[in-house]
Amino acid sequence: MTDLDGNGLLDILIGDNQGYVELYEQTTANGPAFSRVDTDLFKVRLGTYAAPVVSDIDGDGLLNVLVDL
């Protein structure tokens, strides 16, 4: 979990059983609930239960997304 869009709410990327990666965002700061965000971020079928990871891989201060299929 990380704040991908800088709005103070945590985001989660989850691979679903249809092969898509879904984006979920915290509904309130420091709250336990998340809701699915309707976005065109990942509209390509990557593989069933794809496993996305978000990290600054190259140390440039920007987050990178890697997806294990």
mmCIF file of the N, C-alpha and C atoms, coordinates in Angstrom:
data_MODEL
# 
_entry.id   MODEL 
# 
loop_
_atom_site.group_PDB 
_atom_site.id 
_atom_site.type_symbol 
_atom_site.label_atom_id 
_atom_site.label_alt_id 
_atom_site.label_comp_id 
_atom_site.label_asym_id 
_atom_site.label_entity_id 
_atom_site.label_seq_id 
_atom_site.pdbx_PDB_ins_code 
_atom_site.Cartn_x 
_atom_site.Cartn_y 
_atom_site.Cartn_z 
_atom_site.occupancy 
_atom_site.B_iso_or_equiv 
_atom_site.pdbx_formal_charge 
_atom_site.auth_seq_id 
_atom_site.auth_comp_id 
_atom_site.auth_asym_id 
_atom_site.auth_atom_id 
_atom_site.pdbx_PDB_model_num 
ATOM 1   N N  . MET A 1 1  ? 0.838   -1.178  0.000   1.00 0.00 ? 1  MET A N  1 
ATOM 2   C CA . MET A 1 1  ? 0.000   0.000   0.000   1.00 0.00 ? 1  MET A CA 1 
ATOM 3   C C  . MET A 1 1  ? 0.883   1.241   0.000   1.00 0.00 ? 1  MET A C  1 
ATOM 4   N N  . THR A 1 2  ? 0.516   2.183   -0.833  1.00 0.00 ? 2  THR A N  1 
ATOM 5   C CA . THR A 1 2  ? 1.219   3.457   -0.887  1.00 0.00 ? 2  THR A CA 1 
ATOM 6   C C  . THR A 1 2  ? 0.273   4.506   -1.467  1.00 0.00 ? 2  THR A C  1 
ATOM 7   N N  . ASP A 1 3  ? 0.580   5.763   -1.262  1.00 0.00 ? 3  ASP A N  1 
ATOM 8   C CA . ASP A 1 3  ? -0.231  6.849   -1.809  1.00 0.00 ? 3  ASP A CA 1 
ATOM 9   C C  . ASP A 1 3  ? 0.276   7.147   -3.215  1.00 0.00 ? 3  ASP A C  1 
ATOM 10  N N  . LEU A 1 4  ? -0.349  6.550   -4.207  1.00 0.00 ? 4  LEU A N  1 
ATOM 11  C CA . LEU A 1 4  ? 0.107   6.687   -5.590  1.00 0.00 ? 4  LEU A CA 1 
ATOM 12  C C  . LEU A 1 4  ? -0.164  8.063   -6.187  1.00 0.00 ? 4  LEU A C  1 
ATOM 13  N N  . ASP A 1 5  ? -1.237  8.708   -5.767  1.00 0.00 ? 5  ASP A N  1 
ATOM 14  C CA . ASP A 1 5  ? -1.622  9.972   -6.396  1.00 0.00 ? 5  ASP A CA 1 
ATOM 15  C C  . ASP A 1 5  ? -1.412  11.205  -5.517  1.00 0.00 ? 5  ASP A C  1 
ATOM 16  N N  . GLY A 1 6  ? -0.781  11.039  -4.359  1.00 0.00 ? 6  GLY A N  1 
ATOM 17  C CA . GLY A 1 6  ? -0.429  12.167  -3.508  1.00 0.00 ? 6  GLY A CA 1 
ATOM 18  C C  . GLY A 1 6  ? -1.593  12.864  -2.831  1.00 0.00 ? 6  GLY A C  1 
ATOM 19  N N  . ASN A 1 7  ? -2.723  12.174  -2.650  1.00 0.00 ? 7  ASN A N  1 
ATOM 20  C CA . ASN A 1 7  ? -3.885  12.806  -2.034  1.00 0.00 ? 7  ASN A CA 1 
ATOM 21  C C  . ASN A 1 7  ? -4.038  12.485  -0.544  1.00 0.00 ? 7  ASN A C  1 
ATOM 22  N N  . GLY A 1 8  ? -3.046  11.824  0.050   1.00 0.00 ? 8  GLY A N  1 
ATOM 23  C CA . GLY A 1 8  ? -3.093  11.503  1.468   1.00 0.00 ? 8  GLY A CA 1 
ATOM 24  C C  . GLY A 1 8  ? -3.835  10.224  1.807   1.00 0.00 ? 8  GLY A C  1 
ATOM 25  N N  . LEU A 1 9  ? -4.343  9.506   0.795   1.00 0.00 ? 9  LEU A N  1 
ATOM 26  C CA . LEU A 1 9  ? -5.043  8.242   1.001   1.00 0.00 ? 9  LEU A CA 1 
ATOM 27  C C  . LEU A 1 9  ? -4.219  7.108   0.402   1.00 0.00 ? 9  LEU A C  1 
ATOM 28  N N  . LEU A 1 10 ? -4.156  5.984   1.105   1.00 0.00 ? 10 LEU A N  1 
ATOM 29  C CA . LEU A 1 10 ? -3.398  4.844   0.608   1.00 0.00 ? 10 LEU A CA 1 
ATOM 30  C C  . LEU A 1 10 ? -4.105  4.193   -0.573  1.00 0.00 ? 10 LEU A C  1 
ATOM 31  N N  . ASP A 1 11 ? -3.337  3.682   -1.505  1.00 0.00 ? 11 ASP A N  1 
ATOM 32  C CA . ASP A 1 11 ? -3.854  2.982   -2.674  1.00 0.00 ? 11 ASP A CA 1 
ATOM 33  C C  . ASP A 1 11 ? -3.337  1.554   -2.676  1.00 0.00 ? 11 ASP A C  1 
ATOM 34  N N  . ILE A 1 12 ? -4.125  0.641   -3.240  1.00 0.00 ? 12 ILE A N  1 
ATOM 35  C CA . ILE A 1 12 ? -3.740  -0.763  -3.373  1.00 0.00 ? 12 ILE A CA 1 
ATOM 36  C C  . ILE A 1 12 ? -3.996  -1.188  -4.814  1.00 0.00 ? 12 ILE A C  1 
ATOM 37  N N  . LEU A 1 13 ? -3.051  -1.893  -5.406  1.00 0.00 ? 13 LEU A N  1 
ATOM 38  C CA . LEU A 1 13 ? -3.237  -2.502  -6.720  1.00 0.00 ? 13 LEU A CA 1 
ATOM 39  C C  . LEU A 1 13 ? -3.424  -3.998  -6.506  1.00 0.00 ? 13 LEU A C  1 
ATOM 40  N N  . ILE A 1 14 ? -4.510  -4.555  -7.071  1.00 0.00 ? 14 ILE A N  1 
ATOM 41  C CA . ILE A 1 14 ? -4.830  -5.968  -6.875  1.00 0.00 ? 14 ILE A CA 1 
ATOM 42  C C  . ILE A 1 14 ? -5.135  -6.608  -8.226  1.00 0.00 ? 14 ILE A C  1 
ATOM 43  N N  . GLY A 1 15 ? -4.520  -7.754  -8.501  1.00 0.00 ? 15 GLY A N  1 
ATOM 44  C CA . GLY A 1 15 ? -4.836  -8.516  -9.699  1.00 0.00 ? 15 GLY A CA 1 
ATOM 45  C C  . GLY A 1 15 ? -6.078  -9.347  -9.470  1.00 0.00 ? 15 GLY A C  1 
ATOM 46  N N  . ASP A 1 16 ? -7.040  -9.297  -10.408 1.00 0.00 ? 16 ASP A N  1 
ATOM 47  C CA . ASP A 1 16 ? -8.270  -10.061 -10.226 1.00 0.00 ? 16 ASP A CA 1 
ATOM 48  C C  . ASP A 1 16 ? -8.254  -11.357 -11.045 1.00 0.00 ? 16 ASP A C  1 
ATOM 49  N N  . ASN A 1 17 ? -9.327  -12.142 -10.916 1.00 0.00 ? 17 ASN A N  1 
ATOM 50  C CA . ASN A 1 17 ? -9.375  -13.441 -11.581 1.00 0.00 ? 17 ASN A CA 1 
ATOM 51  C C  . ASN A 1 17 ? -9.668  -13.338 -13.078 1.00 0.00 ? 17 ASN A C  1 
ATOM 52  N N  . GLN A 1 18 ? -9.928  -12.142 -13.588 1.00 0.00 ? 18 GLN A N  1 
ATOM 53  C CA . GLN A 1 18 ? -10.151 -11.940 -15.018 1.00 0.00 ? 18 GLN A CA 1 
ATOM 54  C C  . GLN A 1 18 ? -8.885  -11.477 -15.735 1.00 0.00 ? 18 GLN A C  1 
ATOM 55  N N  . GLY A 1 19 ? -7.818  -11.235 -14.991 1.00 0.00 ? 19 GLY A N  1 
ATOM 56  C CA . GLY A 1 19 ? -6.552  -10.828 -15.597 1.00 0.00 ? 19 GLY A CA 1 
ATOM 57  C C  . GLY A 1 19 ? -6.294  -9.336  -15.580 1.00 0.00 ? 19 GLY A C  1 
ATOM 58  N N  . TYR A 1 20 ? -7.153  -8.567  -14.926 1.00 0.00 ? 20 TYR A N  1 
ATOM 59  C CA . TYR A 1 20 ? -6.988  -7.117  -14.854 1.00 0.00 ? 20 TYR A CA 1 
ATOM 60  C C  . TYR A 1 20 ? -6.415  -6.711  -13.497 1.00 0.00 ? 20 TYR A C  1 
ATOM 61  N N  . VAL A 1 21 ? -5.726  -5.578  -13.458 1.00 0.00 ? 21 VAL A N  1 
ATOM 62  C CA . VAL A 1 21 ? -5.251  -5.011  -12.204 1.00 0.00 ? 21 VAL A CA 1 
ATOM 63  C C  . VAL A 1 21 ? -6.220  -3.900  -11.818 1.00 0.00 ? 21 VAL A C  1 
ATOM 64  N N  . GLU A 1 22 ? -6.773  -3.993  -10.617 1.00 0.00 ? 22 GLU A N  1 
ATOM 65  C CA . GLU A 1 22 ? -7.737  -3.019  -10.113 1.00 0.00 ? 22 GLU A CA 1 
ATOM 66  C C  . GLU A 1 22 ? -7.063  -2.101  -9.098  1.00 0.00 ? 22 GLU A C  1 
ATOM 67  N N  . LEU A 1 23 ? -7.492  -0.840  -9.073  1.00 0.00 ? 23 LEU A N  1 
ATOM 68  C CA . LEU A 1 23 ? -6.984  0.149   -8.132  1.00 0.00 ? 23 LEU A CA 1 
ATOM 69  C C  . LEU A 1 23 ? -8.033  0.382   -7.060  1.00 0.00 ? 23 LEU A C  1 
ATOM 70  N N  . TYR A 1 24 ? -7.625  0.258   -5.795  1.00 0.00 ? 24 TYR A N  1 
ATOM 71  C CA . TYR A 1 24 ? -8.485  0.552   -4.650  1.00 0.00 ? 24 TYR A CA 1 
ATOM 72  C C  . TYR A 1 24 ? -7.842  1.676   -3.863  1.00 0.00 ? 24 TYR A C  1 
ATOM 73  N N  . GLU A 1 25 ? -8.673  2.550   -3.276  1.00 0.00 ? 25 GLU A N  1 
ATOM 74  C CA . GLU A 1 25 ? -8.167  3.681   -2.509  1.00 0.00 ? 25 GLU A CA 1 
ATOM 75  C C  . GLU A 1 25 ? -8.886  3.748   -1.171  1.00 0.00 ? 25 GLU A C  1 
ATOM 76  N N  . GLN A 1 26 ? -8.151  4.145   -0.146  1.00 0.00 ? 26 GLN A N  1 
ATOM 77  C CA . GLN A 1 26 ? -8.714  4.333   1.176   1.00 0.00 ? 26 GLN A CA 1 
ATOM 78  C C  . GLN A 1 26 ? -9.869  5.330   1.098   1.00 0.00 ? 26 GLN A C  1 
ATOM 79  N N  . THR A 1 27 ? -10.961 5.057   1.804   1.00 0.00 ? 27 THR A N  1 
ATOM 80  C CA . THR A 1 27 ? -12.105 5.959   1.752   1.00 0.00 ? 27 THR A CA 1 
ATOM 81  C C  . THR A 1 27 ? -11.901 7.189   2.643   1.00 0.00 ? 27 THR A C  1 
ATOM 82  N N  . THR A 1 28 ? -11.162 7.044   3.746   1.00 0.00 ? 28 THR A N  1 
ATOM 83  C CA . THR A 1 28 ? -10.803 8.169   4.614   1.00 0.00 ? 28 THR A CA 1 
ATOM 84  C C  . THR A 1 28 ? -9.381  7.965   5.105   1.00 0.00 ? 28 THR A C  1 
ATOM 85  N N  . ALA A 1 29 ? -8.685  9.057   5.370   1.00 0.00 ? 29 ALA A N  1 
ATOM 86  C CA . ALA A 1 29 ? -7.308  8.971   5.863   1.00 0.00 ? 29 ALA A CA 1 
ATOM 87  C C  . ALA A 1 29 ? -7.269  8.159   7.154   1.00 0.00 ? 29 ALA A C  1 
ATOM 88  N N  . ASN A 1 30 ? -6.311  7.244   7.243   1.00 0.00 ? 30 ASN A N  1 
ATOM 89  C CA . ASN A 1 30 ? -6.114  6.362   8.398   1.00 0.00 ? 30 ASN A CA 1 
ATOM 90  C C  . ASN A 1 30 ? -7.288  5.422   8.650   1.00 0.00 ? 30 ASN A C  1 
ATOM 91  N N  . GLY A 1 31 ? -8.212  5.319   7.706   1.00 0.00 ? 31 GLY A N  1 
ATOM 92  C CA . GLY A 1 31 ? -9.357  4.434   7.864   1.00 0.00 ? 31 GLY A CA 1 
ATOM 93  C C  . GLY A 1 31 ? -9.069  3.036   7.347   1.00 0.00 ? 31 GLY A C  1 
ATOM 94  N N  . PRO A 1 32 ? -9.854  2.037   7.778   1.00 0.00 ? 32 PRO A N  1 
ATOM 95  C CA . PRO A 1 32 ? -9.638  0.657   7.369   1.00 0.00 ? 32 PRO A CA 1 
ATOM 96  C C  . PRO A 1 32 ? -10.331 0.274   6.056   1.00 0.00 ? 32 PRO A C  1 
ATOM 97  N N  . ALA A 1 33 ? -11.219 1.119   5.539   1.00 0.00 ? 33 ALA A N  1 
ATOM 98  C CA . ALA A 1 33 ? -12.015 0.769   4.365   1.00 0.00 ? 33 ALA A CA 1 
ATOM 99  C C  . ALA A 1 33 ? -11.395 1.301   3.072   1.00 0.00 ? 33 ALA A C  1 
ATOM 100 N N  . PHE A 1 34 ? -11.518 0.494   2.016   1.00 0.00 ? 34 PHE A N  1 
ATOM 101 C CA . PHE A 1 34 ? -11.036 0.861   0.688   1.00 0.00 ? 34 PHE A CA 1 
ATOM 102 C C  . PHE A 1 34 ? -12.179 0.672   -0.303  1.00 0.00 ? 34 PHE A C  1 
ATOM 103 N N  . SER A 1 35 ? -12.179 1.473   -1.370  1.00 0.00 ? 35 SER A N  1 
ATOM 104 C CA . SER A 1 35 ? -13.173 1.297   -2.423  1.00 0.00 ? 35 SER A CA 1 
ATOM 105 C C  . SER A 1 35 ? -12.470 1.277   -3.770  1.00 0.00 ? 35 SER A C  1 
ATOM 106 N N  . ARG A 1 36 ? -13.077 0.571   -4.721  1.00 0.00 ? 36 ARG A N  1 
ATOM 107 C CA . ARG A 1 36 ? -12.500 0.449   -6.057  1.00 0.00 ? 36 ARG A CA 1 
ATOM 108 C C  . ARG A 1 36 ? -12.635 1.767   -6.797  1.00 0.00 ? 36 ARG A C  1 
ATOM 109 N N  . VAL A 1 37 ? -11.545 2.162   -7.447  1.00 0.00 ? 37 VAL A N  1 
ATOM 110 C CA . VAL A 1 37 ? -11.515 3.388   -8.232  1.00 0.00 ? 37 VAL A CA 1 
ATOM 111 C C  . VAL A 1 37 ? -11.688 3.009   -9.697  1.00 0.00 ? 37 VAL A C  1 
ATOM 112 N N  . ASP A 1 38 ? -12.673 3.592   -10.354 1.00 0.00 ? 38 ASP A N  1 
ATOM 113 C CA . ASP A 1 38 ? -12.889 3.332   -11.777 1.00 0.00 ? 38 ASP A CA 1 
ATOM 114 C C  . ASP A 1 38 ? -11.887 4.171   -12.559 1.00 0.00 ? 38 ASP A C  1 
ATOM 115 N N  . THR A 1 39 ? -10.904 3.504   -13.130 1.00 0.00 ? 39 THR A N  1 
ATOM 116 C CA . THR A 1 39 ? -9.828  4.204   -13.812 1.00 0.00 ? 39 THR A CA 1 
ATOM 117 C C  . THR A 1 39 ? -9.404  3.440   -15.052 1.00 0.00 ? 39 THR A C  1 
ATOM 118 N N  . ASP A 1 40 ? -8.777  4.112   -15.982 1.00 0.00 ? 40 ASP A N  1 
ATOM 119 C CA . ASP A 1 40 ? -8.224  3.467   -17.172 1.00 0.00 ? 40 ASP A CA 1 
ATOM 120 C C  . ASP A 1 40 ? -6.760  3.094   -16.960 1.00 0.00 ? 40 ASP A C  1 
ATOM 121 N N  . LEU A 1 41 ? -6.335  3.036   -15.708 1.00 0.00 ? 41 LEU A N  1 
ATOM 122 C CA . LEU A 1 41 ? -4.937  2.764   -15.391 1.00 0.00 ? 41 LEU A CA 1 
ATOM 123 C C  . LEU A 1 41 ? -4.447  1.455   -15.989 1.00 0.00 ? 41 LEU A C  1 
ATOM 124 N N  . PHE A 1 42 ? -5.185  0.380   -15.778 1.00 0.00 ? 42 PHE A N  1 
ATOM 125 C CA . PHE A 1 42 ? -4.791  -0.930  -16.290 1.00 0.00 ? 42 PHE A CA 1 
ATOM 126 C C  . PHE A 1 42 ? -5.983  -1.566  -16.996 1.00 0.00 ? 42 PHE A C  1 
ATOM 127 N N  . LYS A 1 43 ? -6.175  -1.312  -18.261 1.00 0.00 ? 43 LYS A N  1 
ATOM 128 C CA . LYS A 1 43 ? -7.288  -1.892  -19.010 1.00 0.00 ? 43 LYS A CA 1 
ATOM 129 C C  . LYS A 1 43 ? -6.818  -3.009  -19.938 1.00 0.00 ? 43 LYS A C  1 
ATOM 130 N N  . VAL A 1 44 ? -5.623  -3.502  -19.715 1.00 0.00 ? 44 VAL A N  1 
ATOM 131 C CA . VAL A 1 44 ? -5.059  -4.593  -20.503 1.00 0.00 ? 44 VAL A CA 1 
ATOM 132 C C  . VAL A 1 44 ? -5.075  -5.848  -19.634 1.00 0.00 ? 44 VAL A C  1 
ATOM 133 N N  . ARG A 1 45 ? -5.542  -6.950  -20.193 1.00 0.00 ? 45 ARG A N  1 
ATOM 134 C CA . ARG A 1 45 ? -5.532  -8.211  -19.441 1.00 0.00 ? 45 ARG A CA 1 
ATOM 135 C C  . ARG A 1 45 ? -4.098  -8.693  -19.331 1.00 0.00 ? 45 ARG A C  1 
ATOM 136 N N  . LEU A 1 46 ? -3.619  -8.792  -18.108 1.00 0.00 ? 46 LEU A N  1 
ATOM 137 C CA . LEU A 1 46 ? -2.233  -9.166  -17.864 1.00 0.00 ? 46 LEU A CA 1 
ATOM 138 C C  . LEU A 1 46 ? -2.065  -10.636 -17.528 1.00 0.00 ? 46 LEU A C  1 
ATOM 139 N N  . GLY A 1 47 ? -3.030  -11.240 -16.934 1.00 0.00 ? 47 GLY A N  1 
ATOM 140 C CA . GLY A 1 47 ? -2.953  -12.637 -16.525 1.00 0.00 ? 47 GLY A CA 1 
ATOM 141 C C  . GLY A 1 47 ? -3.722  -12.825 -15.231 1.00 0.00 ? 47 GLY A C  1 
ATOM 142 N N  . THR A 1 48 ? -4.283  -13.997 -15.054 1.00 0.00 ? 48 THR A N  1 
ATOM 143 C CA . THR A 1 48 ? -5.096  -14.267 -13.879 1.00 0.00 ? 48 THR A CA 1 
ATOM 144 C C  . THR A 1 48 ? -4.300  -14.040 -12.604 1.00 0.00 ? 48 THR A C  1 
ATOM 145 N N  . TYR A 1 49 ? -4.870  -13.250 -11.720 1.00 0.00 ? 49 TYR A N  1 
ATOM 146 C CA . TYR A 1 49 ? -4.279  -12.917 -10.420 1.00 0.00 ? 49 TYR A CA 1 
ATOM 147 C C  . TYR A 1 49 ? -2.874  -12.339 -10.555 1.00 0.00 ? 49 TYR A C  1 
ATOM 148 N N  . ALA A 1 50 ? -2.687  -11.417 -11.501 1.00 0.00 ? 50 ALA A N  1 
ATOM 149 C CA . ALA A 1 50 ? -1.405  -10.723 -11.646 1.00 0.00 ? 50 ALA A CA 1 
ATOM 150 C C  . ALA A 1 50 ? -1.041  -10.083 -10.308 1.00 0.00 ? 50 ALA A C  1 
ATOM 151 N N  . ALA A 1 51 ? 0.249   -10.040 -10.016 1.00 0.00 ? 51 ALA A N  1 
ATOM 152 C CA . ALA A 1 51 ? 0.714   -9.531  -8.729  1.00 0.00 ? 51 ALA A CA 1 
ATOM 153 C C  . ALA A 1 51 ? 1.532   -8.252  -8.913  1.00 0.00 ? 51 ALA A C  1 
ATOM 154 N N  . PRO A 1 52 ? 0.878   -7.078  -8.822  1.00 0.00 ? 52 PRO A N  1 
ATOM 155 C CA . PRO A 1 52 ? 1.606   -5.824  -8.987  1.00 0.00 ? 52 PRO A CA 1 
ATOM 156 C C  . PRO A 1 52 ? 2.379   -5.440  -7.721  1.00 0.00 ? 52 PRO A C  1 
ATOM 157 N N  . VAL A 1 53 ? 3.527   -4.820  -7.931  1.00 0.00 ? 53 VAL A N  1 
ATOM 158 C CA . VAL A 1 53 ? 4.353   -4.308  -6.840  1.00 0.00 ? 53 VAL A CA 1 
ATOM 159 C C  . VAL A 1 53 ? 4.732   -2.878  -7.199  1.00 0.00 ? 53 VAL A C  1 
ATOM 160 N N  . VAL A 1 54 ? 4.619   -1.973  -6.224  1.00 0.00 ? 54 VAL A N  1 
ATOM 161 C CA . VAL A 1 54 ? 4.968   -0.571  -6.441  1.00 0.00 ? 54 VAL A CA 1 
ATOM 162 C C  . VAL A 1 54 ? 6.185   -0.244  -5.591  1.00 0.00 ? 54 VAL A C  1 
ATOM 163 N N  . SER A 1 55 ? 7.230   0.285   -6.227  1.00 0.00 ? 55 SER A N  1 
ATOM 164 C CA . SER A 1 55 ? 8.468   0.635   -5.524  1.00 0.00 ? 55 SER A CA 1 
ATOM 165 C C  . SER A 1 55 ? 9.271   1.587   -6.402  1.00 0.00 ? 55 SER A C  1 
ATOM 166 N N  . ASP A 1 56 ? 10.192  2.317   -5.790  1.00 0.00 ? 56 ASP A N  1 
ATOM 167 C CA . ASP A 1 56 ? 11.121  3.145   -6.554  1.00 0.00 ? 56 ASP A CA 1 
ATOM 168 C C  . ASP A 1 56 ? 12.321  2.264   -6.890  1.00 0.00 ? 56 ASP A C  1 
ATOM 169 N N  . ILE A 1 57 ? 12.246  1.566   -7.989  1.00 0.00 ? 57 ILE A N  1 
ATOM 170 C CA . ILE A 1 57 ? 13.242  0.571   -8.374  1.00 0.00 ? 57 ILE A CA 1 
ATOM 171 C C  . ILE A 1 57 ? 14.602  1.200   -8.672  1.00 0.00 ? 57 ILE A C  1 
ATOM 172 N N  . ASP A 1 58 ? 14.613  2.316   -9.393  1.00 0.00 ? 58 ASP A N  1 
ATOM 173 C CA . ASP A 1 58 ? 15.870  2.902   -9.851  1.00 0.00 ? 58 ASP A CA 1 
ATOM 174 C C  . ASP A 1 58 ? 16.355  4.084   -9.015  1.00 0.00 ? 58 ASP A C  1 
ATOM 175 N N  . GLY A 1 59 ? 15.680  4.388   -7.897  1.00 0.00 ? 59 GLY A N  1 
ATOM 176 C CA . GLY A 1 59 ? 16.141  5.426   -6.989  1.00 0.00 ? 59 GLY A CA 1 
ATOM 177 C C  . GLY A 1 59 ? 16.004  6.844   -7.512  1.00 0.00 ? 59 GLY A C  1 
ATOM 178 N N  . ASP A 1 60 ? 15.123  7.083   -8.475  1.00 0.00 ? 60 ASP A N  1 
ATOM 179 C CA . ASP A 1 60 ? 14.973  8.431   -9.034  1.00 0.00 ? 60 ASP A CA 1 
ATOM 180 C C  . ASP A 1 60 ? 13.876  9.249   -8.358  1.00 0.00 ? 60 ASP A C  1 
ATOM 181 N N  . GLY A 1 61 ? 13.268  8.706   -7.297  1.00 0.00 ? 61 GLY A N  1 
ATOM 182 C CA . GLY A 1 61 ? 12.222  9.412   -6.585  1.00 0.00 ? 61 GLY A CA 1 
ATOM 183 C C  . GLY A 1 61 ? 10.831  9.221   -7.165  1.00 0.00 ? 61 GLY A C  1 
ATOM 184 N N  . LEU A 1 62 ? 10.720  8.461   -8.254  1.00 0.00 ? 62 LEU A N  1 
ATOM 185 C CA . LEU A 1 62 ? 9.430   8.179   -8.874  1.00 0.00 ? 62 LEU A CA 1 
ATOM 186 C C  . LEU A 1 62 ? 9.072   6.711   -8.652  1.00 0.00 ? 62 LEU A C  1 
ATOM 187 N N  . LEU A 1 63 ? 7.796   6.445   -8.365  1.00 0.00 ? 63 LEU A N  1 
ATOM 188 C CA . LEU A 1 63 ? 7.367   5.071   -8.154  1.00 0.00 ? 63 LEU A CA 1 
ATOM 189 C C  . LEU A 1 63 ? 7.259   4.332   -9.474  1.00 0.00 ? 63 LEU A C  1 
ATOM 190 N N  . ASN A 1 64 ? 7.677   3.074   -9.474  1.00 0.00 ? 64 ASN A N  1 
ATOM 191 C CA . ASN A 1 64 ? 7.589   2.195   -10.629 1.00 0.00 ? 64 ASN A CA 1 
ATOM 192 C C  . ASN A 1 64 ? 6.634   1.062   -10.277 1.00 0.00 ? 64 ASN A C  1 
ATOM 193 N N  . VAL A 1 65 ? 5.925   0.553   -11.281 1.00 0.00 ? 65 VAL A N  1 
ATOM 194 C CA . VAL A 1 65 ? 5.018   -0.588  -11.069 1.00 0.00 ? 65 VAL A CA 1 
ATOM 195 C C  . VAL A 1 65 ? 5.567   -1.784  -11.848 1.00 0.00 ? 65 VAL A C  1 
ATOM 196 N N  . LEU A 1 66 ? 5.783   -2.875  -11.129 1.00 0.00 ? 66 LEU A N  1 
ATOM 197 C CA . LEU A 1 66 ? 6.181   -4.149  -11.739 1.00 0.00 ? 66 LEU A CA 1 
ATOM 198 C C  . LEU A 1 66 ? 5.027   -5.111  -11.531 1.00 0.00 ? 66 LEU A C  1 
ATOM 199 N N  . VAL A 1 67 ? 4.742   -5.928  -12.561 1.00 0.00 ? 67 VAL A N  1 
ATOM 200 C CA . VAL A 1 67 ? 3.652   -6.892  -12.447 1.00 0.00 ? 67 VAL A CA 1 
ATOM 201 C C  . VAL A 1 67 ? 4.196   -8.285  -12.731 1.00 0.00 ? 67 VAL A C  1 
ATOM 202 N N  . ASP A 1 68 ? 4.041   -9.175  -11.747 1.00 0.00 ? 68 ASP A N  1 
ATOM 203 C CA . ASP A 1 68 ? 4.441   -10.569 -11.898 1.00 0.00 ? 68 ASP A CA 1 
ATOM 204 C C  . ASP A 1 68 ? 3.246   -11.338 -12.437 1.00 0.00 ? 68 ASP A C  1 
ATOM 205 N N  . LEU A 1 69 ? 3.456   -12.060 -13.507 1.00 0.00 ? 69 LEU A N  1 
ATOM 206 C CA . LEU A 1 69 ? 2.357   -12.817 -14.119 1.00 0.00 ? 69 LEU A CA 1 
ATOM 207 C C  . LEU A 1 69 ? 2.468   -14.285 -13.796 1.00 0.00 ? 69 LEU A C  1 
# 
